C-alpha cells in the first residue's frame, strides 16, 4: 500500500527522505498536476488531502499527496477516523499518501494504529549527543553513501565536530569528497581538522568543564552555546545523559564490578572499550558527588519547562553543579 508515515526531529534527514520519495514516484513533467503538499494540522485539511489522494494521476508517473506537520497521530476526531477508515484501504497503487510530523506518534490512538496498519513507517530522530558510538556509526554510513573513505580517527573527529547535525554532516562530507577524489585514499584526521568547521563549544564539553569543577570555563561555554541558538532543553538533555552515564559507571566500580562489558550494558554503552576512558574521567569524583548532580539537573529541566529565563537559569545551576564537583570526600 503506497502510504508512508515519516516522523522525528531530524528535519534534514526527513526532508531528504521526502525528496527521494518524490523523485521515485513523480514524473517531473507532470509533477505540477500530480503533487500536492498540505499542512495537515486541521481535520478539514487532512480530509482534503485524503480526497486528493483518490484523484487519479494525470499523464505519466504517479500522484503524491503530502500531509506535512500533521497532528493526526496526536489527536483525531471520530469523523476524521471514519474518513481514514473509508479511504486508506482503497487508495490506488498509483497514488501515494505521505504523513510527516516531528512528533512521535501516539501509539494509543486509533488513528495511529490504523495508519500504521497500512503505512510504511520511518523514524528520523536525532541521535543523543552523548551516544558517541551511534554518532560515529552515522558518520560512517553517511560517508559510505557519499563515497568518502575515512580513517577511524577521522570518523571520531568528524562525529565530535558536527555532533547530531545531519545537515552539517552531509555538507562537510560533500566538501571532503572533493578532496578525496584527488587523494583517492582514506582521509586522515588532520585533513578533517583542516577542512571541517568544528563546533568547538558543545554540550559535552560543557559537561566536562562541570565535571572538573571549572565554573569559569563552564559559564563561558554555556554562553557560547546559547549564542549559537542551541535549544536550552537540548543542552540539559545532554548534561543529564552524560552525568547519568558517569554515575552508573562510578556506582558499579565502587560496588567492585570490573567487567567492562557488564558495566557497558548497565550504562547502555555500545562499545565496552569506552569504559576505560570513562573511568579516567570520573577518577576524582565519588558516586555521592555524581548522584548529587542529578536532582540539580532535574530542577534545571523543570525550571526551563516552566518558562524560566534560559541563560541566567543555566548559569545559576551550572555554578551549583561545579561546586558539587569541587567538593572533596
C-alpha positions as CSV (number, residue, x, y, z in Angstrom):
1,X,0.0,0.0,0.0
2,X,1.6,3.4,-1.1
3,X,1.1,5.1,2.3
4,X,4.0,6.5,4.3
5,X,4.5,7.8,7.9
6,X,7.7,9.7,8.4
7,X,8.3,11.3,11.8
8,X,11.1,12.6,14.0
9,X,13.1,15.8,15.0
10,X,15.8,15.3,12.4
11,X,14.2,17.7,9.8
12,X,17.1,17.4,7.4
13,X,17.1,13.6,7.2
14,X,13.3,13.6,6.9
15,X,13.3,16.2,4.1
16,X,15.9,14.1,2.2
17,X,13.7,11.0,2.5
18,X,10.7,13.1,1.2
19,X,12.8,14.3,-1.7
20,X,13.8,10.8,-2.5
21,X,10.2,9.6,-2.5
22,X,9.2,12.5,-4.8
23,X,11.9,11.6,-7.3
24,X,10.8,8.0,-7.2
25,X,7.1,8.4,-7.8
26,X,6.6,11.6,-9.7
27,X,7.3,12.3,-13.4
28,X,9.0,15.8,-13.4
29,X,7.0,16.8,-16.5
30,X,3.7,16.1,-14.7
31,X,4.5,17.0,-11.1
32,X,2.6,20.2,-11.1
33,X,-0.6,18.2,-11.7
34,X,0.3,15.2,-9.5
35,X,1.9,16.6,-6.4
36,X,0.1,18.3,-3.5
37,X,1.6,19.5,-0.2
38,X,-0.8,20.4,2.5
39,X,-0.2,21.4,6.1
40,X,-2.1,18.6,7.9
41,X,-2.8,20.2,11.3
42,X,-6.6,20.7,10.8
43,X,-9.2,18.0,10.1
44,X,-10.6,19.7,7.0
45,X,-7.1,19.9,5.5
46,X,-6.5,16.2,6.2
47,X,-9.8,15.3,4.6
48,X,-8.9,17.4,1.6
49,X,-5.6,15.6,1.3
50,X,-7.4,12.2,1.5
51,X,-9.8,13.3,-1.2
52,X,-6.9,14.4,-3.5
53,X,-5.2,11.1,-3.0
54,X,-8.3,9.4,-4.5
55,X,-7.9,11.5,-7.7
56,X,-6.2,9.5,-10.5
57,X,-2.8,10.7,-11.7
58,X,-2.6,12.7,-14.8
59,X,-0.2,11.8,-17.7
60,X,2.7,9.6,-16.7
61,X,4.1,8.9,-13.3
62,X,2.2,8.6,-10.0
63,X,0.4,11.0,-7.7
64,X,1.8,12.1,-4.3
65,X,-0.1,13.9,-1.6
66,X,2.0,15.1,1.3
67,X,0.3,16.0,4.6
68,X,3.1,17.9,6.3
69,X,3.4,18.7,10.0
70,X,0.3,16.6,10.7
71,X,-1.2,16.0,14.1
72,X,-3.3,13.1,13.1
73,X,-1.2,10.7,15.3
74,X,-1.7,13.0,18.3
75,X,-5.4,13.8,18.0
76,X,-8.2,12.5,15.8
77,X,-11.9,13.0,15.9
78,X,-14.4,10.2,15.3
79,X,-15.5,11.8,12.0
80,X,-11.9,12.0,10.8
81,X,-11.2,8.5,11.9
82,X,-14.2,7.3,9.8
83,X,-12.8,9.1,6.8
84,X,-9.4,7.4,7.3
85,X,-11.1,4.0,7.6
86,X,-13.0,4.7,4.4
87,X,-10.0,6.0,2.4
88,X,-6.9,4.2,3.4
89,X,-7.9,0.7,2.2
90,X,-8.9,1.8,-1.3
91,X,-6.0,4.1,-2.3
92,X,-4.9,3.2,-5.8
93,X,-1.4,1.8,-6.3
94,X,-0.5,4.9,-8.4
95,X,-1.5,7.3,-5.6
96,X,0.9,7.9,-2.7
97,X,-0.1,9.4,0.7
98,X,2.6,10.8,2.9
99,X,2.1,11.8,6.6
100,X,5.0,13.7,8.2
101,X,5.4,15.0,11.8
102,X,8.3,16.0,14.1
103,X,6.4,14.4,17.0
104,X,6.4,10.7,17.9
105,X,3.0,9.0,17.0
106,X,0.8,8.3,20.0
107,X,0.5,4.5,19.8
108,X,-2.6,4.5,21.9
109,X,-4.7,6.4,19.3
110,X,-7.0,4.5,16.9
111,X,-5.8,6.8,14.1
112,X,-2.2,5.9,14.8
113,X,-2.9,2.2,14.8
114,X,-4.9,2.4,11.6
115,X,-2.2,4.4,9.8
116,X,0.5,2.0,10.9
117,X,-1.6,-0.9,9.7
118,X,-1.3,0.4,6.1
119,X,1.8,2.7,6.1
120,X,5.5,2.2,5.7
121,X,6.8,3.9,8.9
122,X,10.2,5.6,9.1
123,X,11.7,7.3,12.2
124,X,14.1,10.3,11.8
125,X,15.0,11.0,15.4
126,X,18.2,12.9,16.3
127,X,20.9,10.9,17.9
128,X,21.5,11.9,21.5
129,X,24.8,13.9,21.6
130,X,26.3,11.6,24.3
131,X,25.8,8.5,22.2
132,X,29.3,8.6,20.7
133,X,29.2,5.2,19.0
134,X,25.9,6.0,17.3
135,X,27.2,9.3,16.1
136,X,30.3,7.6,14.7
137,X,28.1,5.0,13.0
138,X,26.1,7.7,11.4
139,X,29.3,9.4,10.1
140,X,30.5,6.1,8.6
141,X,27.1,5.3,7.0
142,X,26.8,8.8,5.5
143,X,30.4,8.7,4.3
144,X,29.7,5.4,2.5
145,X,26.6,6.9,0.9
146,X,28.5,9.9,-0.4
147,X,31.6,7.8,-1.4
148,X,34.2,9.1,1.1
149,X,36.6,6.8,3.0
150,X,37.7,8.0,6.4
151,X,40.2,6.5,8.9
152,X,38.7,5.6,12.3
153,X,40.4,8.7,13.8
154,X,38.8,10.9,11.1
155,X,35.4,9.4,11.8
156,X,35.8,10.1,15.5
157,X,36.9,13.7,14.9
158,X,34.1,14.4,12.4
159,X,31.5,12.9,14.8
160,X,32.8,15.2,17.5
161,X,32.8,18.2,15.3
162,X,29.3,18.0,13.9
163,X,27.5,16.1,16.6
164,X,24.0,15.1,15.6
165,X,23.6,17.9,13.0
166,X,22.9,15.7,9.9
167,X,22.7,18.7,7.6
168,X,26.2,19.9,8.5
169,X,27.5,16.3,8.4
170,X,26.3,15.9,4.8
171,X,27.7,19.4,3.8
172,X,31.1,18.6,5.4
173,X,31.3,15.2,3.7
174,X,30.4,16.6,0.3
175,X,33.2,19.1,0.8
176,X,35.6,16.3,1.9
177,X,34.6,14.2,-1.2
178,X,36.2,16.8,-3.5
179,X,39.5,16.4,-1.6
180,X,39.0,12.6,-1.5
181,X,38.7,12.4,-5.4
182,X,42.2,13.9,-5.6
183,X,43.8,11.8,-2.9
184,X,41.9,8.5,-3.5
185,X,42.8,7.0,-0.1
186,X,41.1,7.2,3.3
187,X,41.2,10.7,4.6
188,X,43.2,11.2,7.8
189,X,42.1,13.2,10.9
190,X,44.5,16.0,10.1
191,X,42.7,16.6,6.8
192,X,39.3,16.6,8.5
193,X,40.6,19.1,11.1
194,X,41.8,21.4,8.3
195,X,38.6,21.3,6.2
196,X,35.7,20.8,8.6
197,X,34.0,23.6,10.6
198,X,34.2,22.3,14.1
199,X,31.5,23.1,16.7
200,X,34.2,23.6,19.3
201,X,31.9,24.6,22.1
202,X,29.3,21.9,22.6
203,X,27.3,20.5,25.4
204,X,29.6,17.5,26.0
205,X,32.5,19.9,26.6
206,X,30.2,21.8,29.0
207,X,29.6,18.6,30.9
208,X,33.4,18.0,31.0
209,X,34.0,21.5,32.4
210,X,31.3,21.0,35.1
211,X,32.9,17.6,36.0
212,X,36.2,19.4,36.5
213,X,34.5,22.0,38.7
214,X,35.8,24.7,36.4
215,X,32.9,27.2,36.7
216,X,34.7,29.9,34.7
217,X,35.1,27.7,31.7
218,X,31.6,26.2,32.0
219,X,30.0,29.6,32.1
220,X,31.9,30.7,29.1
221,X,30.9,27.6,27.2
222,X,27.2,27.9,28.1
223,X,27.1,31.5,26.8
224,X,28.7,30.4,23.5
225,X,26.3,27.5,23.1
226,X,23.3,29.7,23.8
227,X,24.6,32.3,21.4
228,X,24.7,29.6,18.7
229,X,20.9,29.1,19.3
230,X,21.2,25.7,20.8
231,X,17.8,24.9,22.5
232,X,18.3,25.1,26.3
233,X,16.4,21.9,26.9
234,X,18.7,20.1,24.5
235,X,21.7,21.3,26.4
236,X,20.1,19.9,29.6
237,X,19.3,16.6,27.9
238,X,22.9,16.2,27.0
239,X,24.1,17.0,30.5
240,X,21.6,14.6,32.1
241,X,22.7,11.8,29.7
242,X,26.4,12.3,30.4
243,X,26.1,12.6,34.2
244,X,23.7,9.6,34.3
245,X,26.3,7.6,32.4
246,X,29.1,8.7,34.7
247,X,27.0,8.0,37.8
248,X,26.2,4.4,36.7
249,X,29.8,3.7,35.8
250,X,31.0,5.0,39.2
251,X,28.4,3.2,41.2
252,X,29.3,-0.1,39.5
253,X,33.1,0.5,40.0
254,X,32.6,1.3,43.7
255,X,30.5,-1.9,44.0
256,X,33.5,-3.8,42.9
257,X,32.4,-4.6,39.3
258,X,35.4,-4.6,36.9
259,X,34.0,-6.4,33.9
260,X,33.8,-3.7,31.2
261,X,31.0,-5.5,29.3
262,X,28.8,-5.7,32.3
263,X,29.3,-2.0,33.1
264,X,28.7,-1.0,29.5
265,X,25.5,-3.0,29.4
266,X,24.2,-1.3,32.6
267,X,25.2,2.2,31.3
268,X,23.7,1.5,27.9
269,X,27.1,2.0,26.2
270,X,27.5,0.1,22.9
271,X,31.3,-0.1,22.9
272,X,32.8,-1.6,26.2
273,X,36.1,-0.1,25.3
274,X,34.7,3.3,26.2
275,X,34.6,2.3,29.9
276,X,38.3,2.7,30.2
277,X,38.1,6.4,29.2
278,X,35.0,7.0,31.3
279,X,36.9,5.6,34.4
280,X,39.6,8.1,33.8
281,X,37.1,11.0,33.5
282,X,35.5,10.3,36.9
283,X,38.5,9.3,38.9
284,X,38.4,12.4,41.0
285,X,34.7,12.2,41.8
286,X,32.8,10.0,44.2
287,X,29.4,8.4,43.5
288,X,27.9,10.7,46.1
289,X,29.0,13.7,44.2
290,X,27.7,12.4,40.9
291,X,24.4,11.4,42.5
292,X,24.0,14.9,43.9
293,X,24.2,16.4,40.4
294,X,21.1,14.6,39.2
295,X,18.5,16.4,41.3
296,X,20.1,19.7,40.3
297,X,19.7,18.8,36.7
298,X,16.2,17.7,37.2
299,X,15.3,21.0,38.8
300,X,17.1,22.8,36.0
301,X,14.9,21.0,33.4
302,X,11.8,21.7,35.5
303,X,12.5,25.5,35.7
304,X,13.2,25.7,32.0
305,X,10.0,23.9,31.1
306,X,8.1,26.3,33.4
307,X,9.4,29.3,31.4
308,X,12.4,30.4,33.3
309,X,14.9,32.7,31.5
310,X,17.3,30.2,29.9
311,X,20.8,31.8,30.2
312,X,20.5,33.0,33.8
313,X,18.9,29.8,34.9
314,X,21.6,27.7,33.2
315,X,24.3,29.9,34.7
316,X,22.9,29.6,38.3
317,X,22.6,25.8,38.1
318,X,25.9,25.3,36.4
319,X,27.7,27.2,39.2
320,X,25.8,24.9,41.7
321,X,26.9,21.8,39.7
322,X,30.5,22.9,39.6
323,X,30.6,23.4,43.3
324,X,29.3,19.9,43.8
325,X,32.1,18.5,41.7
326,X,34.7,20.6,43.5
327,X,33.7,19.1,46.9
328,X,36.1,16.5,48.3
329,X,35.3,13.5,50.3
